[in-house]
Amino acid sequence: METFVGILAIIFGILGIIGSIAPALPGPPLSWLGMLVLYIWGGGTNAAGDPMSTRFLLVWLGIVVAVSILDYVVPAYFTKLTGGSKYAGWGAVAGLFIGLVYPPVGMILGAVLGAFVAELLFAGKSPGTSVKSALGAFLGFVFGTGLKLTCCAVMLFYLVAYAF
């Protein structure tokens, strides 16, 4: 039974990594769910023989919540960092959601085009300034995805360490 639970937990960890790139799956929450499964049913211990603690599980829950929130905030922040207005930030977020129809390319293009169009139409900025803001939206998307991937990879490491 413990082997089955360990394999199930690792599958959740792998799905979490896939979900960090594919928008249909919530990456970090899936990886954390693997940790929860291992905590409740697995009785997993690490190489030193220490069991997974409740504190460890709750700290990772906090990290997952923070990373999940940051994933939606970071593209707008990077857009503003590169000179974009609030319109570009909102355009990037709107484009990101519209781009969910054709993931992941649609999400990237949606965020970039959303910021660009919002800067042109609503902020009245020049095309050159709008492109700079759109690139900021793209950098924000890349940073947010990297943050999710890093979080899920570390959780997968712990899942493997505690499962076997």
C-alpha positions in Angstrom: 0.0 0.0 0.0 2.8 2.4 0.9 4.4 1.9 -2.5 1.1 2.6 -4.3 0.7 5.8 -2.3 4.3 6.8 -3.0 3.8 6.3 -6.7 0.5 8.2 -6.6 2.1 11.1 -4.8 4.9 11.3 -7.4 2.4 11.2 -10.2 0.8 14.3 -8.6 4.2 15.9 -8.5 4.8 15.2 -12.2 1.3 16.5 -13.1 2.2 19.6 -11.1 5.3 20.2 -13.3 3.2 19.7 -16.4 0.5 22.0 -15.0 3.1 24.7 -14.5 3.3 25.0 -18.3 -0.1 23.8 -19.4 -2.9 26.1 -18.2 -5.5 23.5 -17.9 -3.9 22.0 -14.8 -3.1 23.9 -11.6 0.6 23.0 -11.3 1.7 23.9 -7.7 -1.6 22.8 -6.1 -1.4 19.4 -7.8 2.2 19.0 -6.5 1.1 20.0 -3.0 -1.8 17.5 -3.2 0.8 14.8 -3.8 2.5 15.9 -0.6 -0.8 15.8 1.2 -1.5 12.2 0.0 1.9 11.1 1.1 1.4 12.8 4.5 -2.0 11.3 5.2 -1.7 7.8 3.7 1.9 7.2 2.9 3.7 7.5 6.2 6.7 8.6 4.2 10.1 9.4 5.8 13.1 11.0 4.3 16.6 9.5 4.0 17.3 10.4 7.7 14.2 8.5 8.8 12.3 11.7 9.7 8.6 11.7 8.9 7.0 14.6 7.0 5.8 17.1 9.6 2.6 19.1 9.7 4.7 22.3 9.8 6.5 21.2 6.6 3.2 20.6 4.9 1.7 23.9 6.0 4.8 25.9 5.0 4.5 24.4 1.5 0.8 25.2 1.4 1.7 28.9 2.1 4.3 28.8 -0.7 1.8 27.2 -3.1 -0.8 29.9 -2.3 1.8 32.7 -2.7 3.1 31.3 -6.0 -0.4 30.8 -7.4 -1.3 34.4 -6.6 2.0 35.7 -8.0 1.4 33.9 -11.2 -1.5 36.3 -11.9 0.1 39.4 -10.5 3.7 39.2 -12.0 2.8 39.8 -15.7 1.0 43.1 -14.8 3.9 44.1 -12.5 6.6 43.5 -15.1 4.5 45.4 -17.6 4.4 48.4 -15.3 8.1 48.0 -14.5 8.9 48.5 -18.2 6.9 51.7 -18.4 3.4 50.3 -19.1 0.4 51.9 -17.6 -2.4 50.3 -15.6 -4.1 49.7 -18.9 -1.2 47.6 -20.2 -1.3 45.6 -17.0 -5.0 44.9 -17.3 -4.6 44.2 -21.0 -1.9 41.7 -20.3 -4.1 39.8 -17.8 -7.1 40.0 -20.1 -5.0 38.7 -23.1 -3.6 35.9 -20.9 -7.1 34.7 -20.1 -8.3 35.0 -23.7 -5.2 33.1 -24.8 -6.2 30.2 -22.7 -8.1 29.0 -25.8 -4.8 28.1 -27.5 -2.3 27.2 -24.7 0.6 27.9 -24.2 1.3 30.0 -27.3 -2.1 31.7 -27.0 -1.4 32.7 -23.4 2.0 34.2 -24.3 0.7 36.0 -27.4 -2.5 37.0 -25.6 -0.5 38.7 -22.8 1.8 40.5 -25.2 -1.0 41.6 -27.6 -3.3 42.5 -24.8 -0.7 44.8 -23.2 0.2 46.3 -26.6 -3.4 47.0 -27.7 -4.4 48.4 -24.3 -1.4 50.8 -24.4 -2.3 51.9 -27.9 -6.0 52.3 -27.5 -6.6 53.3 -23.9 -3.3 54.9 -22.8 -2.7 56.6 -26.1 1.0 55.8 -26.2 3.2 55.4 -29.2 3.7 52.0 -30.9 7.3 51.9 -29.6 6.4 52.5 -26.0 3.5 50.0 -26.4 6.0 47.3 -27.6 8.2 47.9 -24.6 5.2 47.4 -22.3 4.2 44.3 -24.2 7.7 42.8 -23.8 7.4 43.5 -20.1 4.2 41.4 -20.1 6.1 38.6 -21.8 8.9 38.7 -19.3 6.3 38.6 -16.5 4.8 35.5 -18.0 8.2 33.8 -18.3 9.0 34.7 -14.7 5.7 33.5 -13.4 6.1 30.2 -15.2 9.6 29.8 -14.0 8.4 30.4 -10.4 5.8 27.7 -10.7 8.2 25.2 -12.3 10.8 25.8 -9.6 8.2 25.4 -6.8 6.9 22.1 -8.4 10.4 20.8 -9.0 11.4 21.3 -5.4 8.1 19.6 -4.2 8.8 16.7 -6.6 12.2 16.3 -5.0 10.7 16.1 -1.6 8.0 13.7 -2.8 10.6 11.3 -4.1 12.7 11.8 -0.9 9.7 11.0 1.4 8.1 8.3 -0.8 11.1 6.0 -1.1 
